[in-house]
Amino acid sequence: MSVLSLSKEILEFFDYVEGDTTEKKIIKLIKSDLARRLKECEEEIYKFELKYGSTFSEFATAWEEGKIENKYSHTVERDYMVWEGLEAEKKKWLELLKKLES
């Protein structure tokens, strides 16, 4: 078992966190942070879905089939890489949330 040391000032904030034990309160805070990160990631993904009118999977397929106009332009290539990274990040946040639930 690990010991967590917090200052008195920080510990006072724990009264405002749901949970009847310190561990449950920390889990609640971690879940909240992971959910926030997931939401931010999904919001960024949504911008690409609106811009290109497709999911990343559909966009990647169209990319491979040569159906993306100007696919080698700096903007489109950058969008592809950022979008792909966001999809991986989304998967990571979901996996961590599921792991925390079990």
NUZA-222198 format. One line per 10 residues: their letters; for each residue y, x, z of C-alpha. Coordinates in pm, whole numbers, plus 32768, in hexadecimal, padded with zeros to 4 digits. Each point is the difference from the previous one (the first is absolute). Layout:
N
a	Y,X,Z  ...
This chain:
102
msvlslskei	8000,8000,8000  815B,807E,7FA8  812F,7FDC,80DC  8148,7F89,7F6F  813D,8060,80B3  813F,7F39,7FC5  8156,801B,809A  806B,7EEF,80F2  8108,7F8B,7F08  7F00,7FCE,7EEB
leffdyvegd	7F00,7F65,80E8  80F9,7EED,8059  7FF1,7F87,7E97  7E8C,7FBB,8022  8059,7EC4,80C2  8076,7F70,7EB4  7EBE,8049,7F43  7EE4,7F03,7FF9  7EC1,8064,80B0  7F78,8008,815F
ttekkiikli	7FA4,8173,7FFF  80B2,8137,7F86  7EF1,8036,7EFB  8026,7E9F,7F76  8178,802D,7FF4  7FDB,8147,7F3F  7F0A,7F5D,7F0F  80FA,7EE4,7FCD  8113,80FD,7FB0  7F20,80BE,7F0F
ksdlarrlke	7F99,7EBE,7F4E  816A,7F9B,7FE4  8061,814F,7F6B  7EDE,7FFE,7F08  8055,7E9B,7F99  816C,8066,7FCA  7F98,8125,7F29  7F14,7F21,7F39  8113,7F00,7FC8  80F4,810B,7F89
ceeeiykfel	7EFA,8088,7F13  7FB2,7EA4,7F77  8172,7FC0,7FC8  801C,813C,7F2F  7EC6,7FA4,7F3D  8091,7EA8,7FBD  8131,809F,7F5C  7F1D,80B3,7F07  7F35,7EC3,7FC5  8141,7F48,7FAA
kygstfsefa	8080,811B,7F27  7EC1,801E,7F32  7F7C,7E9C,8023  7EA9,8070,8076  7F36,808A,811E  7FCB,8177,800E  7E99,7FD3,7F8D  8075,7F41,7ECC  8113,80FE,7FC2  7F0C,8125,801D
taweegkien	7F13,7F59,7F0A  811C,7FC2,7F0B  806B,816C,8033  7EA5,8080,7FA9  7FF2,7F1D,7ECF  8152,807C,7F84  80A7,7EAD,802C  8121,807A,80D7  813D,8038,7F3B  809B,8158,8038
kyshtverdy	7EE5,8059,80ED  805C,8170,7FF6  816D,7FCA,8055  806E,8094,814A  8048,7EA8,8095  7EB4,7F60,7FA3  7F32,812F,8067  80B9,8015,814B  7FCD,7E8C,803B  7E8D,8027,7FBC
mvwegleaek	7FDE,811D,80FA  80D0,7F57,810F  7F4D,7EB3,7FCE  7EAD,80AA,800D  8066,80AE,8143  8076,7EB8,8097  7EB2,7F5E,7FAE  7F4B,811E,80B2  80ED,7FE4,8126  7FC8,7E87,8014
kkwlellkkl	7E8A,803A,8009  802B,80FF,8118  80D0,7F13,80D8  7F05,7EE7,7FCB  7EDC,80E2,805D  80AF,8074,813D  804F,7E9A,8065  7E96,7F99,7FC7  7F84,812C,80C5  80E7,7FA8,811F
es	7F80,7E99,7FFF  7E94,806D,8022
